[in-house]
Amino acid sequence: MIKIEIQGYGMLRELGEGLIVELQEGCSISQIKDILISRIGKEKEALIHDSVFANDIEILPHDFIVTQDSRMYILPPVCGG
């Protein structure tokens, strides 16, 4: 098992300083999104699916495979002027 600390921004800042998720090595970002939805509720499902994940270096594609403990950030889409 690996541990991912997920920090939310914007409309997902309610995750606080970090939500810890334990998962099997080899999970993709898409699978992490599904786990996150099950943890925080279906009312945020569309927002989570429309958001992107990033690490300290780059925005991660949906098929990115997590192989080690990490800190990630979920960035919701930006709107407004």
Secondary structure, DSSP 8 states (H G I E B T S, - for coil): -EEEEEEE-GGGGGGTT-EEEEE-TT-BHHHHHHHHHHHH-GGGHHHHHH-EEE-SS-EE-TT-B--S-EEEEEE------
